[in-house]
Amino acid sequence: MAKAVRAVRCPTCGKDVEWKPENRFRPFCSERCKQIDLGAWASEAYRVPSAPPDAELPDAPAPAEPPARRR
Ligand SMILES: [Zn+2]
């Protein structure tokens, strides 16, 4: 009986990858695919801000001069 080698599919390119300890990049087929996937994940996370920055909030209009006193 042949020793079964578990195979997974590279998430980046879809290539069959043997799941074995020698494969440092599993479940990816290569370091390149691993980097691509991690990079995609990082950029995707960056692209979704939790909240929009409020840098454009207008300042409350300050009174140019104090209310005129009536004499
Ligand atoms: Zn791959």
N, CA, C, O and the ligand as a Tripos MOL2 file, in Angstrom:
@<TRIPOS>MOLECULE
protein
  285   283    72     0     0
PROTEIN
NO_CHARGES

@<TRIPOS>ATOM
      1 N           0.8480   -1.2030    0.0000 N.3       1 MET1
      2 CA          0.0000    0.0000    0.0000 C.3       1 MET1
      3 C           0.8770    1.2450    0.0000 C.2       1 MET1
      4 O           1.7540    1.4210    0.8460 O.2       1 MET1
      5 N           0.6200    2.0570   -0.9310 N.am      2 ALA2
      6 CA          1.4400    3.2540   -1.0620 C.3       2 ALA2
      7 C           1.1380    4.2230    0.0640 C.2       2 ALA2
      8 O           0.0090    4.3400    0.5400 O.2       2 ALA2
      9 N           2.1620    4.8930    0.4570 N.am      3 LYS3
     10 CA          1.9850    5.8780    1.5130 C.3       3 LYS3
     11 C           1.2000    7.0620    0.9510 C.2       3 LYS3
     12 O           1.5930    7.6680   -0.0450 O.2       3 LYS3
     13 N           0.1140    7.3700    1.5910 N.am      4 ALA4
     14 CA         -0.7240    8.4500    1.0840 C.3       4 ALA4
     15 C          -0.0920    9.7950    1.3870 C.2       4 ALA4
     16 O           0.3060   10.0890    2.5140 O.2       4 ALA4
     17 N          -0.0180   10.5750    0.3680 N.am      5 VAL5
     18 CA          0.4920   11.9370    0.5650 C.3       5 VAL5
     19 C          -0.6790   12.8800    0.4840 C.2       5 VAL5
     20 O          -1.4030   12.9230   -0.5110 O.2       5 VAL5
     21 N          -0.8450   13.6040    1.5010 N.am      6 ARG6
     22 CA         -1.9710   14.5160    1.5090 C.3       6 ARG6
     23 C          -1.6560   15.7010    0.5980 C.2       6 ARG6
     24 O          -0.5950   16.3190    0.6900 O.2       6 ARG6
     25 N          -2.5790   15.9870   -0.2530 N.am      7 ALA7
     26 CA         -2.3620   17.0950   -1.1760 C.3       7 ALA7
     27 C          -3.3860   18.1930   -0.9110 C.2       7 ALA7
     28 O          -4.5660   17.9430   -0.6650 O.2       7 ALA7
     29 N          -2.8910   19.3830   -0.9720 N.am      8 VAL8
     30 CA         -3.7860   20.5230   -0.8210 C.3       8 VAL8
     31 C          -3.6330   21.3860   -2.0640 C.2       8 VAL8
     32 O          -2.7500   21.1570   -2.8900 O.2       8 VAL8
     33 N          -4.4680   22.3360   -2.1790 N.am      9 ARG9
     34 CA         -4.3900   23.2050   -3.3430 C.3       9 ARG9
     35 C          -3.8570   24.5630   -2.9200 C.2       9 ARG9
     36 O          -4.3060   25.1640   -1.9440 O.2       9 ARG9
     37 N          -2.8980   25.0130   -3.6790 N.am     10 CYS10
     38 CA         -2.3080   26.3190   -3.3830 C.3      10 CYS10
     39 C          -3.3960   27.3890   -3.4830 C.2      10 CYS10
     40 O          -4.0210   27.5350   -4.5340 O.2      10 CYS10
     41 N          -3.6250   28.1260   -2.4210 N.am     11 PRO11
     42 CA         -4.6940   29.1460   -2.4350 C.3      11 PRO11
     43 C          -4.4390   30.2430   -3.4650 C.2      11 PRO11
     44 O          -5.3720   30.9050   -3.9200 O.2      11 PRO11
     45 N          -3.1860   30.4290   -3.8230 N.am     12 THR12
     46 CA         -2.8710   31.5170   -4.7510 C.3      12 THR12
     47 C          -3.0390   31.1000   -6.2030 C.2      12 THR12
     48 O          -3.7110   31.7860   -6.9720 O.2      12 THR12
     49 N          -2.4330   29.9800   -6.5860 N.am     13 CYS13
     50 CA         -2.4460   29.6160   -8.0030 C.3      13 CYS13
     51 C          -3.2590   28.3590   -8.2780 C.2      13 CYS13
     52 O          -3.4680   28.0080   -9.4390 O.2      13 CYS13
     53 N          -3.7230   27.6710   -7.2340 N.am     14 GLY14
     54 CA         -4.5710   26.5160   -7.4520 C.3      14 GLY14
     55 C          -3.8250   25.2360   -7.7950 C.2      14 GLY14
     56 O          -4.4460   24.2240   -8.1200 O.2      14 GLY14
     57 N          -2.5190   25.2710   -7.7270 N.am     15 LYS15
     58 CA         -1.7170   24.0990   -8.0430 C.3      15 LYS15
     59 C          -1.7560   23.1100   -6.8740 C.2      15 LYS15
     60 O          -1.8270   23.5030   -5.7100 O.2      15 LYS15
     61 N          -1.7100   21.8290   -7.2100 N.am     16 ASP16
     62 CA         -1.7000   20.8220   -6.1570 C.3      16 ASP16
     63 C          -0.3700   20.8590   -5.4160 C.2      16 ASP16
     64 O           0.6980   20.8900   -6.0260 O.2      16 ASP16
     65 N          -0.4540   20.8560   -4.1220 N.am     17 VAL17
     66 CA          0.7440   20.9300   -3.2930 C.3      17 VAL17
     67 C           0.7460   19.7480   -2.3360 C.2      17 VAL17
     68 O          -0.2590   19.4790   -1.6790 O.2      17 VAL17
     69 N           1.8590   19.0450   -2.2530 N.am     18 GLU18
     70 CA          1.9640   17.9480   -1.3020 C.3      18 GLU18
     71 C           2.1650   18.5120    0.0930 C.2      18 GLU18
     72 O           3.0590   19.3210    0.3400 O.2      18 GLU18
     73 N           1.3110   18.0640    0.9890 N.am     19 TRP19
     74 CA          1.3910   18.5590    2.3650 C.3      19 TRP19
     75 C           2.4100   17.7140    3.1000 C.2      19 TRP19
     76 O           2.1090   16.6170    3.5700 O.2      19 TRP19
     77 N           3.5920   18.2300    3.1900 N.am     20 LYS20
     78 CA          4.6600   17.4980    3.8680 C.3      20 LYS20
     79 C           5.5540   18.4780    4.6090 C.2      20 LYS20
     80 O           5.6460   19.6520    4.2520 O.2      20 LYS20
     81 N           6.2020   17.9830    5.6340 N.am     21 PRO21
     82 CA          7.0070   18.8730    6.4780 C.3      21 PRO21
     83 C           8.0810   19.6140    5.7030 C.2      21 PRO21
     84 O           8.4700   20.7230    6.0710 O.2      21 PRO21
     85 N           8.5640   18.9930    4.6150 N.am     22 GLU22
     86 CA          9.6180   19.6710    3.8550 C.3      22 GLU22
     87 C           9.1170   20.9270    3.1670 C.2      22 GLU22
     88 O           9.8870   21.8280    2.8330 O.2      22 GLU22
     89 N           7.8200   20.9620    2.9650 N.am     23 ASN23
     90 CA          7.2620   22.1300    2.2900 C.3      23 ASN23
     91 C           7.0120   23.2270    3.3130 C.2      23 ASN23
     92 O           6.0100   23.2220    4.0290 O.2      23 ASN23
     93 N           7.9230   24.1420    3.3610 N.am     24 ARG24
     94 CA          7.8140   25.2090    4.3680 C.3      24 ARG24
     95 C           6.6910   26.1730    4.0410 C.2      24 ARG24
     96 O           6.2220   26.9120    4.9080 O.2      24 ARG24
     97 N           6.2660   26.1640    2.8020 N.am     25 PHE25
     98 CA          5.3140   27.1920    2.3740 C.3      25 PHE25
     99 C           3.8880   26.6800    2.3150 C.2      25 PHE25
    100 O           2.9840   27.3890    1.8750 O.2      25 PHE25
    101 N           3.6850   25.4310    2.7630 N.am     26 ARG26
    102 CA          2.3210   24.9180    2.7010 C.3      26 ARG26
    103 C           1.3640   25.8390    3.4580 C.2      26 ARG26
    104 O           1.7860   26.4280    4.4530 O.2      26 ARG26
    105 N           0.1660   25.9910    3.0690 N.am     27 PRO27
    106 CA         -0.4450   25.2880    1.9230 C.3      27 PRO27
    107 C          -0.1110   25.8930    0.5770 C.2      27 PRO27
    108 O          -0.7640   25.5750   -0.4170 O.2      27 PRO27
    109 N           0.8670   26.7390    0.5200 N.am     28 PHE28
    110 CA          1.2170   27.3280   -0.7680 C.3      28 PHE28
    111 C           2.2560   26.4640   -1.4450 C.2      28 PHE28
    112 O           2.9450   25.6800   -0.7930 O.2      28 PHE28
    113 N           2.3710   26.6100   -2.7780 N.am     29 CYS29
    114 CA          3.2980   25.7730   -3.5270 C.3      29 CYS29
    115 C           4.7010   26.3510   -3.4690 C.2      29 CYS29
    116 O           5.6770   25.6370   -3.6970 O.2      29 CYS29
    117 N           4.8080   27.6170   -3.1700 N.am     30 SER30
    118 CA          6.1240   28.2390   -3.1710 C.3      30 SER30
    119 C           6.1050   29.4870   -2.3030 C.2      30 SER30
    120 O           5.0540   29.9830   -1.8980 O.2      30 SER30
    121 N           7.2980   29.9680   -2.0380 N.am     31 GLU31
    122 CA          7.3730   31.1870   -1.2310 C.3      31 GLU31
    123 C           6.6860   32.3440   -1.9420 C.2      31 GLU31
    124 O           6.0480   33.1930   -1.3200 O.2      31 GLU31
    125 N           6.8330   32.3520   -3.2630 N.am     32 ARG32
    126 CA          6.2370   33.4320   -4.0430 C.3      32 ARG32
    127 C           4.7220   33.4840   -3.8400 C.2      32 ARG32
    128 O           4.1510   34.5480   -3.6010 O.2      32 ARG32
    129 N           4.0790   32.3110   -3.9390 N.am     33 CYS33
    130 CA          2.6250   32.2830   -3.7830 C.3      33 CYS33
    131 C           2.2310   32.6980   -2.3640 C.2      33 CYS33
    132 O           1.2120   33.3560   -2.1550 O.2      33 CYS33
    133 N           3.0420   32.3080   -1.4160 N.am     34 LYS34
    134 CA          2.7430   32.6780   -0.0380 C.3      34 LYS34
    135 C           2.8050   34.1920    0.1320 C.2      34 LYS34
    136 O           1.9320   34.7990    0.7530 O.2      34 LYS34
    137 N           3.8440   34.7810   -0.4260 N.am     35 GLN35
    138 CA          3.9870   36.2330   -0.3100 C.3      35 GLN35
    139 C           2.8490   36.9550   -1.0120 C.2      35 GLN35
    140 O           2.3330   37.9550   -0.5130 O.2      35 GLN35
    141 N           2.4600   36.4400   -2.1730 N.am     36 ILE36
    142 CA          1.3660   37.0680   -2.9130 C.3      36 ILE36
    143 C           0.0970   37.0490   -2.0730 C.2      36 ILE36
    144 O          -0.6180   38.0470   -1.9770 O.2      36 ILE36
    145 N          -0.1680   35.8990   -1.4680 N.am     37 ASP37
    146 CA         -1.3950   35.7870   -0.6890 C.3      37 ASP37
    147 C          -1.3550   36.6970    0.5290 C.2      37 ASP37
    148 O          -2.3360   37.3740    0.8370 O.2      37 ASP37
    149 N          -0.2390   36.7140    1.2110 N.am     38 LEU38
    150 CA         -0.1310   37.5650    2.3940 C.3      38 LEU38
    151 C          -0.2380   39.0360    2.0040 C.2      38 LEU38
    152 O          -0.8610   39.8370    2.7010 O.2      38 LEU38
    153 N           0.3740   39.3670    0.8880 N.am     39 GLY39
    154 CA          0.3150   40.7530    0.4350 C.3      39 GLY39
    155 C          -1.1040   41.1570    0.0830 C.2      39 GLY39
    156 O          -1.5400   42.2620    0.4030 O.2      39 GLY39
    157 N          -1.8240   40.2580   -0.5770 N.am     40 ALA40
    158 CA         -3.2020   40.5530   -0.9470 C.3      40 ALA40
    159 C          -4.0450   40.7530    0.3060 C.2      40 ALA40
    160 O          -4.8850   41.6500    0.3800 O.2      40 ALA40
    161 N          -3.7970   39.9000    1.2780 N.am     41 TRP41
    162 CA         -4.5740   40.0080    2.5140 C.3      41 TRP41
    163 C          -4.2870   41.3330    3.2100 C.2      41 TRP41
    164 O          -5.1970   41.9990    3.7020 O.2      41 TRP41
    165 N          -3.0120   41.7040    3.2450 N.am     42 ALA42
    166 CA         -2.6330   42.9300    3.9380 C.3      42 ALA42
    167 C          -3.2250   44.1440    3.2360 C.2      42 ALA42
    168 O          -3.7690   45.0410    3.8800 O.2      42 ALA42
    169 N          -3.1170   44.1670    1.9060 N.am     43 SER43
    170 CA         -3.6430   45.3290    1.1880 C.3      43 SER43
    171 C          -5.1640   45.3870    1.3090 C.2      43 SER43
    172 O          -5.7570   46.4640    1.3660 O.2      43 SER43
    173 N          -5.7800   44.2130    1.3460 N.am     44 GLU44
    174 CA         -7.2390   44.1770    1.4890 C.3      44 GLU44
    175 C          -7.6430   44.7440    2.8490 C.2      44 GLU44
    176 O          -8.6250   45.4780    2.9590 O.2      44 GLU44
    177 N          -6.8870   44.4010    3.8660 N.am     45 ALA45
    178 CA         -7.1890   44.8920    5.2050 C.3      45 ALA45
    179 C          -6.9820   46.3990    5.2700 C.2      45 ALA45
    180 O          -7.7130   47.1230    5.9450 O.2      45 ALA45
    181 N          -5.9700   46.8420    4.5510 N.am     46 TYR46
    182 CA         -5.6900   48.2730    4.5530 C.3      46 TYR46
    183 C          -6.7940   49.0550    3.8730 C.2      46 TYR46
    184 O          -7.0780   50.2000    4.2240 O.2      46 TYR46
    185 N          -7.4290   48.3950    2.8640 N.am     47 ARG47
    186 CA         -8.3660   49.1210    2.0460 C.3      47 ARG47
    187 C          -9.6940   49.3500    2.7580 C.2      47 ARG47
    188 O         -10.5120   50.1490    2.3020 O.2      47 ARG47
    189 N          -9.9120   48.6590    3.8690 N.am     48 VAL48
    190 CA        -11.1880   48.7910    4.5630 C.3      48 VAL48
    191 C         -10.9700   49.5010    5.8920 C.2      48 VAL48
    192 O         -10.7100   48.8500    6.9040 O.2      48 VAL48
    193 N         -11.0710   50.8030    5.9030 N.am     49 PRO49
    194 CA        -10.8890   51.5430    7.1500 C.3      49 PRO49
    195 C         -12.0640   51.2970    8.0840 C.2      49 PRO49
    196 O         -13.2090   51.1980    7.6440 O.2      49 PRO49
    197 N         -11.7760   51.2010    9.3520 N.am     50 SER50
    198 CA        -12.8520   50.9610   10.3130 C.3      50 SER50
    199 C         -13.7570   52.1900   10.4150 C.2      50 SER50
    200 O         -14.9600   52.0720   10.6490 O.2      50 SER50
    201 N         -13.1730   53.3410   10.2400 N.am     51 ALA51
    202 CA        -13.9580   54.5680   10.2980 C.3      51 ALA51
    203 C         -13.2900   55.6140    9.4270 C.2      51 ALA51
    204 O         -12.0620   55.6990    9.3930 O.2      51 ALA51
    205 N         -14.0720   56.4030    8.7300 N.am     52 PRO52
    206 CA        -13.4790   57.4470    7.8990 C.3      52 PRO52
    207 C         -12.8510   58.5120    8.7800 C.2      52 PRO52
    208 O         -13.3770   58.8480    9.8410 O.2      52 PRO52
    209 N         -11.7270   59.0340    8.3330 N.am     53 PRO53
    210 CA        -11.0790   60.0910    9.1260 C.3      53 PRO53
    211 C         -11.9260   61.3570    9.1140 C.2      53 PRO53
    212 O         -12.5340   61.7040    8.1010 O.2      53 PRO53
    213 N         -11.9560   62.0200   10.2190 N.am     54 ASP54
    214 CA        -12.7670   63.2330   10.3260 C.3      54 ASP54
    215 C         -11.9280   64.4860   10.1500 C.2      54 ASP54
    216 O         -12.1170   65.4890   10.8380 O.2      54 ASP54
    217 N         -11.0010   64.4030    9.2170 N.am     55 ALA55
    218 CA        -10.0960   65.5330    9.0240 C.3      55 ALA55
    219 C         -10.7980   66.7120    8.3670 C.2      55 ALA55
    220 O         -10.3590   67.8560    8.4850 O.2      55 ALA55
    221 N         -11.8940   66.4180    7.6740 N.am     56 GLU56
    222 CA        -12.5390   67.4830    6.9050 C.3      56 GLU56
    223 C         -13.6790   68.1530    7.6580 C.2      56 GLU56
    224 O         -14.4370   68.9250    7.0710 O.2      56 GLU56
    225 N         -13.8090   67.8740    8.9270 N.am     57 LEU57
    226 CA        -14.8770   68.5270    9.6800 C.3      57 LEU57
    227 C         -14.6410   70.0360    9.7070 C.2      57 LEU57
    228 O         -13.5590   70.4900   10.0820 O.2      57 LEU57
    229 N         -15.6450   70.8100    9.3140 N.am     58 PRO58
    230 CA        -15.4710   72.2700    9.3550 C.3      58 PRO58
    231 C         -15.4510   72.7560   10.8030 C.2      58 PRO58
    232 O         -16.1480   72.2370   11.6750 O.2      58 PRO58
    233 N         -14.6490   73.7410   11.0100 N.am     59 ASP59
    234 CA        -14.6130   74.3060   12.3600 C.3      59 ASP59
    235 C         -15.9120   75.0580   12.6290 C.2      59 ASP59
    236 O         -16.5160   75.6310   11.7230 O.2      59 ASP59
    237 N         -16.3140   75.0420   13.8570 N.am     60 ALA60
    238 CA        -17.5070   75.8100   14.2100 C.3      60 ALA60
    239 C         -17.1990   77.2810   13.9630 C.2      60 ALA60
    240 O         -16.1450   77.7800   14.3550 O.2      60 ALA60
    241 N         -18.1270   77.9640   13.3130 N.am     61 PRO61
    242 CA        -17.8690   79.3840   13.0200 C.3      61 PRO61
    243 C         -17.7160   80.1800   14.3120 C.2      61 PRO61
    244 O         -18.6280   80.2570   15.1350 O.2      61 PRO61
    245 N         -16.5520   80.7570   14.4580 N.am     62 ALA62
    246 CA        -16.3320   81.5620   15.6530 C.3      62 ALA62
    247 C         -16.8720   82.9580   15.3950 C.2      62 ALA62
    248 O         -16.7380   83.4840   14.2900 O.2      62 ALA62
    249 N         -17.4660   83.5460   16.3820 N.am     63 PRO63
    250 CA        -17.9780   84.9270   16.2080 C.3      63 PRO63
    251 C         -16.8260   85.8630   15.9220 C.2      63 PRO63
    252 O         -15.8300   85.8930   16.6450 O.2      63 PRO63
    253 N         -16.9810   86.6330   14.8460 N.am     64 ALA64
    254 CA        -15.9100   87.5340   14.4530 C.3      64 ALA64
    255 C         -15.6880   88.6150   15.4990 C.2      64 ALA64
    256 O         -14.5600   89.0440   15.7420 O.2      64 ALA64
    257 N         -16.7430   89.0310   16.0900 N.am     65 GLU65
    258 CA        -16.6050   90.0600   17.1030 C.3      65 GLU65
    259 C         -17.6460   89.8290   18.1910 C.2      65 GLU65
    260 O         -18.6800   89.2190   17.9200 O.2      65 GLU65
    261 N         -17.4150   90.2750   19.3620 N.am     66 PRO66
    262 CA        -18.3720   90.0730   20.4440 C.3      66 PRO66
    263 C         -19.6580   90.7910   20.1550 C.2      66 PRO66
    264 O         -19.6610   91.8170   19.4740 O.2      66 PRO66
    265 N         -20.7410   90.2760   20.6570 N.am     67 PRO67
    266 CA        -22.0420   90.9470   20.4210 C.3      67 PRO67
    267 C         -21.9910   92.4040   20.8680 C.2      67 PRO67
    268 O         -21.4520   92.7410   21.9230 O.2      67 PRO67
    269 N         -22.5640   93.2420   20.0370 N.am     68 ALA68
    270 CA        -22.5350   94.6620   20.3430 C.3      68 ALA68
    271 C         -23.3690   94.9560   21.5720 C.2      68 ALA68
    272 O         -24.5010   94.4900   21.6980 O.2      68 ALA68
    273 N         -22.8100   95.7170   22.4580 N.am     69 ARG69
    274 CA        -23.5720   96.0980   23.6430 C.3      69 ARG69
    275 C         -24.4610   97.2770   23.3290 C.2      69 ARG69
    276 O         -24.0840   98.1800   22.5820 O.2      69 ARG69
    277 N         -25.6110   97.2590   23.8910 N.am     70 ARG70
    278 CA        -26.5010   98.4000   23.6910 C.3      70 ARG70
    279 C         -26.3260   99.3680   24.8450 C.2      70 ARG70
    280 O         -26.3640   98.9870   26.0150 O.2      70 ARG70
    281 N         -26.1390  100.5870   24.4990 N.am     71 ARG71
    282 CA        -25.9730  101.5590   25.5490 C.3      71 ARG71
    283 C         -27.2120  102.3800   25.7690 C.2      71 ARG71
    284 O         -27.2270  103.2550   26.6350 O.2      71 ARG71
    285 ZN          1.0170   28.4860   -5.9480 Zn       72 ZN72
@<TRIPOS>BOND
     1     1     2 1
     2     2     3 1
     3     3     4 2
     4     3     5 am
     5     5     6 1
     6     6     7 1
     7     7     8 2
     8     7     9 am
     9     9    10 1
    10    10    11 1
    11    11    12 2
    12    11    13 am
    13    13    14 1
    14    14    15 1
    15    15    16 2
    16    15    17 am
    17    17    18 1
    18    18    19 1
    19    19    20 2
    20    19    21 am
    21    21    22 1
    22    22    23 1
    23    23    24 2
    24    23    25 am
    25    25    26 1
    26    26    27 1
    27    27    28 2
    28    27    29 am
    29    29    30 1
    30    30    31 1
    31    31    32 2
    32    31    33 am
    33    33    34 1
    34    34    35 1
    35    35    36 2
    36    35    37 am
    37    37    38 1
    38    38    39 1
    39    39    40 2
    40    39    41 am
    41    41    42 1
    42    42    43 1
    43    43    44 2
    44    43    45 am
    45    45    46 1
    46    46    47 1
    47    47    48 2
    48    47    49 am
    49    49    50 1
    50    50    51 1
    51    51    52 2
    52    51    53 am
    53    53    54 1
    54    54    55 1
    55    55    56 2
    56    55    57 am
    57    57    58 1
    58    58    59 1
    59    59    60 2
    60    59    61 am
    61    61    62 1
    62    62    63 1
    63    63    64 2
    64    63    65 am
    65    65    66 1
    66    66    67 1
    67    67    68 2
    68    67    69 am
    69    69    70 1
    70    70    71 1
    71    71    72 2
    72    71    73 am
    73    73    74 1
    74    74    75 1
    75    75    76 2
    76    75    77 am
    77    77    78 1
    78    78    79 1
    79    79    80 2
    80    79    81 am
    81    81    82 1
    82    82    83 1
    83    83    84 2
    84    83    85 am
    85    85    86 1
    86    86    87 1
    87    87    88 2
    88    87    89 am
    89    89    90 1
    90    90    91 1
    91    91    92 2
    92    91    93 am
    93    93    94 1
    94    94    95 1
    95    95    96 2
    96    95    97 am
    97    97    98 1
    98    98    99 1
    99    99   100 2
   100    99   101 am
   101   101   102 1
   102   102   103 1
   103   103   104 2
   104   103   105 am
   105   105   106 1
   106   106   107 1
   107   107   108 2
   108   107   109 am
   109   109   110 1
   110   110   111 1
   111   111   112 2
   112   111   113 am
   113   113   114 1
   114   114   115 1
   115   115   116 2
   116   115   117 am
   117   117   118 1
   118   118   119 1
   119   119   120 2
   120   119   121 am
   121   121   122 1
   122   122   123 1
   123   123   124 2
   124   123   125 am
   125   125   126 1
   126   126   127 1
   127   127   128 2
   128   127   129 am
   129   129   130 1
   130   130   131 1
   131   131   132 2
   132   131   133 am
   133   133   134 1
   134   134   135 1
   135   135   136 2
   136   135   137 am
   137   137   138 1
   138   138   139 1
   139   139   140 2
   140   139   141 am
   141   141   142 1
   142   142   143 1
   143   143   144 2
   144   143   145 am
   145   145   146 1
   146   146   147 1
   147   147   148 2
   148   147   149 am
   149   149   150 1
   150   150   151 1
   151   151   152 2
   152   151   153 am
   153   153   154 1
   154   154   155 1
   155   155   156 2
   156   155   157 am
   157   157   158 1
   158   158   159 1
   159   159   160 2
   160   159   161 am
   161   161   162 1
   162   162   163 1
   163   163   164 2
   164   163   165 am
   165   165   166 1
   166   166   167 1
   167   167   168 2
   168   167   169 am
   169   169   170 1
   170   170   171 1
   171   171   172 2
   172   171   173 am
   173   173   174 1
   174   174   175 1
   175   175   176 2
   176   175   177 am
   177   177   178 1
   178   178   179 1
   179   179   180 2
   180   179   181 am
   181   181   182 1
   182   182   183 1
   183   183   184 2
   184   183   185 am
   185   185   186 1
   186   186   187 1
   187   187   188 2
   188   187   189 am
   189   189   190 1
   190   190   191 1
   191   191   192 2
   192   191   193 am
   193   193   194 1
   194   194   195 1
   195   195   196 2
   196   195   197 am
   197   197   198 1
   198   198   199 1
   199   199   200 2
   200   199   201 am
   201   201   202 1
   202   202   203 1
   203   203   204 2
   204   203   205 am
   205   205   206 1
   206   206   207 1
   207   207   208 2
   208   207   209 am
   209   209   210 1
   210   210   211 1
   211   211   212 2
   212   211   213 am
   213   213   214 1
   214   214   215 1
   215   215   216 2
   216   215   217 am
   217   217   218 1
   218   218   219 1
   219   219   220 2
   220   219   221 am
   221   221   222 1
   222   222   223 1
   223   223   224 2
   224   223   225 am
   225   225   226 1
   226   226   227 1
   227   227   228 2
   228   227   229 am
   229   229   230 1
   230   230   231 1
   231   231   232 2
   232   231   233 am
   233   233   234 1
   234   234   235 1
   235   235   236 2
   236   235   237 am
   237   237   238 1
   238   238   239 1
   239   239   240 2
   240   239   241 am
   241   241   242 1
   242   242   243 1
   243   243   244 2
   244   243   245 am
   245   245   246 1
   246   246   247 1
   247   247   248 2
   248   247   249 am
   249   249   250 1
   250   250   251 1
   251   251   252 2
   252   251   253 am
   253   253   254 1
   254   254   255 1
   255   255   256 2
   256   255   257 am
   257   257   258 1
   258   258   259 1
   259   259   260 2
   260   259   261 am
   261   261   262 1
   262   262   263 1
   263   263   264 2
   264   263   265 am
   265   265   266 1
   266   266   267 1
   267   267   268 2
   268   267   269 am
   269   269   270 1
   270   270   271 1
   271   271   272 2
   272   271   273 am
   273   273   274 1
   274   274   275 1
   275   275   276 2
   276   275   277 am
   277   277   278 1
   278   278   279 1
   279   279   280 2
   280   279   281 am
   281   281   282 1
   282   282   283 1
   283   283   284 2
@<TRIPOS>SUBSTRUCTURE
     1 MET1         2 RESIDUE 1 A MET
     2 ALA2         6 RESIDUE 1 A ALA
     3 LYS3        10 RESIDUE 1 A LYS
     4 ALA4        14 RESIDUE 1 A ALA
     5 VAL5        18 RESIDUE 1 A VAL
     6 ARG6        22 RESIDUE 1 A ARG
     7 ALA7        26 RESIDUE 1 A ALA
     8 VAL8        30 RESIDUE 1 A VAL
     9 ARG9        34 RESIDUE 1 A ARG
    10 CYS10       38 RESIDUE 1 A CYS
    11 PRO11       42 RESIDUE 1 A PRO
    12 THR12       46 RESIDUE 1 A THR
    13 CYS13       50 RESIDUE 1 A CYS
    14 GLY14       54 RESIDUE 1 A GLY
    15 LYS15       58 RESIDUE 1 A LYS
    16 ASP16       62 RESIDUE 1 A ASP
    17 VAL17       66 RESIDUE 1 A VAL
    18 GLU18       70 RESIDUE 1 A GLU
    19 TRP19       74 RESIDUE 1 A TRP
    20 LYS20       78 RESIDUE 1 A LYS
    21 PRO21       82 RESIDUE 1 A PRO
    22 GLU22       86 RESIDUE 1 A GLU
    23 ASN23       90 RESIDUE 1 A ASN
    24 ARG24       94 RESIDUE 1 A ARG
    25 PHE25       98 RESIDUE 1 A PHE
    26 ARG26      102 RESIDUE 1 A ARG
    27 PRO27      106 RESIDUE 1 A PRO
    28 PHE28      110 RESIDUE 1 A PHE
    29 CYS29      114 RESIDUE 1 A CYS
    30 SER30      118 RESIDUE 1 A SER
    31 GLU31      122 RESIDUE 1 A GLU
    32 ARG32      126 RESIDUE 1 A ARG
    33 CYS33      130 RESIDUE 1 A CYS
    34 LYS34      134 RESIDUE 1 A LYS
    35 GLN35      138 RESIDUE 1 A GLN
    36 ILE36      142 RESIDUE 1 A ILE
    37 ASP37      146 RESIDUE 1 A ASP
    38 LEU38      150 RESIDUE 1 A LEU
    39 GLY39      154 RESIDUE 1 A GLY
    40 ALA40      158 RESIDUE 1 A ALA
    41 TRP41      162 RESIDUE 1 A TRP
    42 ALA42      166 RESIDUE 1 A ALA
    43 SER43      170 RESIDUE 1 A SER
    44 GLU44      174 RESIDUE 1 A GLU
    45 ALA45      178 RESIDUE 1 A ALA
    46 TYR46      182 RESIDUE 1 A TYR
    47 ARG47      186 RESIDUE 1 A ARG
    48 VAL48      190 RESIDUE 1 A VAL
    49 PRO49      194 RESIDUE 1 A PRO
    50 SER50      198 RESIDUE 1 A SER
    51 ALA51      202 RESIDUE 1 A ALA
    52 PRO52      206 RESIDUE 1 A PRO
    53 PRO53      210 RESIDUE 1 A PRO
    54 ASP54      214 RESIDUE 1 A ASP
    55 ALA55      218 RESIDUE 1 A ALA
    56 GLU56      222 RESIDUE 1 A GLU
    57 LEU57      226 RESIDUE 1 A LEU
    58 PRO58      230 RESIDUE 1 A PRO
    59 ASP59      234 RESIDUE 1 A ASP
    60 ALA60      238 RESIDUE 1 A ALA
    61 PRO61      242 RESIDUE 1 A PRO
    62 ALA62      246 RESIDUE 1 A ALA
    63 PRO63      250 RESIDUE 1 A PRO
    64 ALA64      254 RESIDUE 1 A ALA
    65 GLU65      258 RESIDUE 1 A GLU
    66 PRO66      262 RESIDUE 1 A PRO
    67 PRO67      266 RESIDUE 1 A PRO
    68 ALA68      270 RESIDUE 1 A ALA
    69 ARG69      274 RESIDUE 1 A ARG
    70 ARG70      278 RESIDUE 1 A ARG
    71 ARG71      282 RESIDUE 1 A ARG
    72 ZN72       285 GROUP 0 **** ****
